[in-house]
């Protein structure tokens, strides 16, 4: 009965695992766990353990932005002025507010960051820290122009 109820929900494996964990955390002892829930939990955990190597990349699967994409980000001629000081608006990389004299870079998605912060960030991940807008990847640009390397 519990197996059919779980299947009828049409949940992804991740959502099913979360639901099972929530259920198990509120129930004391294995005698209260319906057979279908327990077997689904065991099945999903086994699949996750088998796939661990597939998703491992030192715990962080980021792809850096291409050097050209980083260099192409506009840096304004002026820095943050006294009248525009936006301390309540923080750089999502360092979490510090923008202060007078700070150099700011704008991503194509229109989010602003300290110039050094976003340049360092993009050497690790091509995604905007705010909205996950993706710049061209280093691997993508290498594959497009192999003869230029």
C-alpha positions as CSV (number, residue, x, y, z in Angstrom):
1,X,0.0,0.0,0.0
2,X,2.7,2.5,0.9
3,X,4.7,1.7,-2.3
4,X,1.6,2.6,-4.4
5,X,1.0,5.8,-2.5
6,X,4.6,6.9,-3.0
7,X,4.5,6.0,-6.7
8,X,1.2,7.9,-7.1
9,X,2.9,11.1,-5.9
10,X,5.2,11.2,-9.0
11,X,8.1,12.7,-7.0
12,X,11.6,12.8,-8.1
13,X,14.1,10.6,-6.3
14,X,15.5,13.6,-4.5
15,X,12.0,14.7,-3.3
16,X,11.2,11.1,-2.3
17,X,14.4,10.9,-0.3
18,X,13.6,14.1,1.5
19,X,10.1,12.9,2.2
20,X,11.4,9.6,3.6
21,X,14.0,11.4,5.7
22,X,11.4,13.7,7.1
23,X,9.1,10.8,7.9
24,X,11.9,8.7,9.5
25,X,13.0,11.7,11.6
26,X,9.6,12.0,13.2
27,X,9.0,8.3,13.9
28,X,10.8,6.3,16.6
29,X,12.0,2.9,15.6
30,X,11.8,0.7,12.5
31,X,8.5,-0.9,13.6
32,X,6.7,2.3,12.6
33,X,8.2,2.6,9.1
34,X,5.9,1.2,6.4
35,X,7.6,-1.5,4.3
36,X,7.3,0.6,1.1
37,X,8.9,3.6,2.6
38,X,11.8,1.7,4.1
39,X,12.5,-0.2,0.8
40,X,12.4,3.1,-1.2
41,X,14.8,4.7,1.2
42,X,17.3,1.8,0.9
43,X,16.9,1.8,-2.9
44,X,17.6,5.6,-3.2
45,X,20.5,5.5,-0.8
46,X,22.1,2.7,-2.8
47,X,21.7,4.6,-6.0
48,X,23.2,7.8,-4.5
49,X,26.2,5.8,-3.1
50,X,26.8,4.3,-6.6
51,X,26.7,7.7,-8.2
52,X,29.1,9.4,-5.7
53,X,32.1,9.2,-8.0
54,X,30.1,10.6,-11.0
55,X,29.5,13.9,-9.3
56,X,32.8,14.3,-7.4
57,X,35.2,17.0,-8.3
58,X,36.8,17.8,-5.0
59,X,33.3,18.6,-3.8
60,X,32.8,21.6,-6.2
61,X,31.8,21.1,-9.8
62,X,32.4,24.6,-11.1
63,X,33.5,25.5,-14.6
64,X,35.6,28.6,-15.0
65,X,34.6,31.4,-17.3
66,X,36.9,32.0,-20.4
67,X,39.7,34.5,-20.1
68,X,38.1,36.4,-23.0
69,X,34.7,36.6,-21.2
70,X,36.3,37.9,-18.0
71,X,38.4,40.5,-19.9
72,X,35.3,41.7,-21.8
73,X,33.4,42.7,-18.6
74,X,33.0,46.4,-18.6
75,X,34.9,48.4,-15.9
76,X,33.4,51.8,-15.6
77,X,35.8,54.8,-16.1
78,X,34.6,56.1,-12.7
79,X,34.5,54.3,-9.4
80,X,31.7,54.5,-6.9
81,X,31.4,58.1,-5.9
82,X,30.5,59.6,-2.6
83,X,26.9,60.3,-3.8
84,X,26.4,56.7,-5.0
85,X,27.9,54.9,-1.9
86,X,25.7,51.8,-1.7
87,X,26.7,50.1,1.6
88,X,23.2,48.6,1.9
89,X,23.9,46.9,-1.5
90,X,26.7,44.4,-1.0
91,X,29.0,42.6,-3.4
92,X,27.7,39.0,-3.4
93,X,31.3,37.6,-3.5
94,X,32.8,39.3,-0.5
95,X,29.5,40.4,1.1
96,X,30.9,44.0,1.7
97,X,29.0,47.1,0.7
98,X,30.2,49.3,-2.2
99,X,32.1,52.3,-0.9
100,X,33.5,55.5,-2.4
101,X,36.5,54.7,-4.6
102,X,35.6,51.0,-5.2
103,X,36.1,49.8,-8.7
104,X,32.9,48.0,-9.9
105,X,32.5,45.5,-12.7
106,X,29.0,44.8,-14.2
107,X,28.1,41.3,-15.5
108,X,26.0,41.0,-18.7
109,X,23.0,40.2,-16.4
110,X,23.5,43.8,-14.9
111,X,24.7,42.7,-11.4
112,X,27.5,44.7,-10.0
113,X,30.5,43.4,-8.1
114,X,33.8,44.7,-6.8
115,X,36.1,44.3,-9.9
116,X,38.7,42.1,-8.1
117,X,36.0,40.0,-6.5
118,X,34.2,39.1,-9.6
119,X,37.4,38.5,-11.6
120,X,38.6,36.0,-9.0
121,X,35.1,34.4,-8.8
122,X,34.9,33.9,-12.6
123,X,38.3,32.1,-12.6
124,X,36.5,29.4,-10.5
125,X,32.9,29.6,-11.7
126,X,31.4,31.1,-14.9
127,X,28.0,31.6,-13.1
128,X,26.8,35.0,-11.7
129,X,26.7,34.7,-7.9
130,X,23.3,36.4,-7.9
131,X,21.3,34.8,-10.7
132,X,23.5,32.1,-12.1
133,X,23.8,33.8,-15.6
134,X,26.5,31.8,-17.4
135,X,29.4,33.4,-19.2
136,X,31.2,31.3,-21.9
137,X,33.2,28.5,-20.2
138,X,37.0,28.2,-20.6
139,X,36.5,24.7,-22.0
140,X,33.9,26.0,-24.6
141,X,36.3,28.6,-25.9
142,X,39.2,26.1,-26.1
143,X,37.1,23.7,-28.1
144,X,36.0,26.3,-30.6
145,X,39.5,27.6,-31.3
146,X,41.9,24.6,-30.9
147,X,44.2,25.9,-33.7
148,X,44.8,29.2,-31.9
149,X,46.2,27.5,-28.8
